Amino acid sequence: MHELIKKSATEIRNMLLNKEIKPSELVQISLDRINEVDPVINAMPTICAERAMEHAKKIENDNNANQNSFNNLAGIPISIKDLVPVQGVKTTWGSPLFKDHIPEKSDFLVERLEQNGGIVMGKSNTPEFGAGANTFNEVFGPSLSPWNTKKTVGGSSGGAASSLLSGEVWLASGSDTGGSLRIPGSFCSVVGFRPSPGTVPTGPGNSPFDSLSVSGPMARNVEDTALMLNAMTGYYEFDPYSKKDTPNYLDAVSNPKIPKKIAYSFDLGGEPLDPRVRKGFEDGLKVFESMGVELIEDCIDFSEAHYLIRILRSLKFAAQADRLKNHRDQLKPEIIWNIETGLKLTGEEIAKAELIRGKLFNDTAEFFNKYDMFICPTVMVPPFDVEIRYLDEVEGVKFDDYITWLYYTHSITLTSTPSVSLPCSFTDDGLPIGIQLVTECNNEFDLLSYSQSFENYNSYVLETPIDPIIN
């Protein structure tokens, strides 16, 4: 492993701004590392080496490219999730339907990241159309955990997390509907940050008012996450939720605050929880205790969350009805179930769900009038065998579908609050456990600040990146 791979993205940015290293040199280091480890972990199956090197040379020749603006990445190699179009680079959505698709235009998110000095190295692996929290598909196969190559990296931003953990890139872009940034963050011991809707604009898309799905940053530590978020935010006229004024998120971590009063829950009101995760969460509580935080066991009322996510997620998938009609034989069963469930929804069910979600949002806002932050486990289990498509049972509780085991993250999604999975601890056999932190809607600044304080006080976490541990 090249020594520069071990440095943080923030350190690399400073070296770039000080002309101590060139973007083209970083691109070559990234390519060498990808060639070394990706045959083992399959994190980034599509590489755009020539495109990346051309962009690096352009940055080097642009006298204005390395200006020290807070949103400038200055030439840092990054990965883009294979759900987001990159001009001239194969983008498959993990589906056989698009296995040879080459977009003619990049998504706005990619354009913004590249304008801000991010160099796209390739497309990180994802489940088909991002459905599911185990990263595998019929185009590229499964992504494997560098912590244990028999284990899943989670999903759907699993390749993104694995590319970070293994040192292929310094920063990664992902997306999250039911936990797709946070679950891989937990399973890989990196930071998976889900912002409030509109903080990171994307598009143009055919569902601009979708507030369940958001894009966000992934990184190896909190400071790098803030750096990446800076490069992703800002106004975009084709995103109705986007914001014209966003702060410098590096300010949030440069002088981090300690929250005064935190509500916590082990199980969000009685959901199953693996004992190993419970122990890991207890370790996280001890970290906050060492900070002098007042901890109170309390929880937002998530009693209707199972109903809500089933309705609203299926409603999203109903928009893929033509895909089901014309290409049913090429869709995985989980997607077929979601589309069919969505097409069977009644107006009464949808109206009820919208009313329930409105109450949940209001209850959540009231909840954060009492507390600075809410914390809970990220996932109800540690990483499991990659051959298991999804969990249908945890601690003796059986599930009827492929999304119920994601309860700890998709319940938070419904509130529109920003949330993050931070590396917390490890099981006795070396598997990562994440902790989920949540603040009030649109308060990414404090969430990053509190996250930095937790990271500073947490002595359980091992340093990354790592070489894959082959089992």
Summary of the structure (lengths in Angstrom):
residues: 471
radius of gyration: 20.5
end to end distance: 19.9
largest distance: 61.9
contacts: 1798
relative contact order: 0.14
helix: 39%
strand: 15%
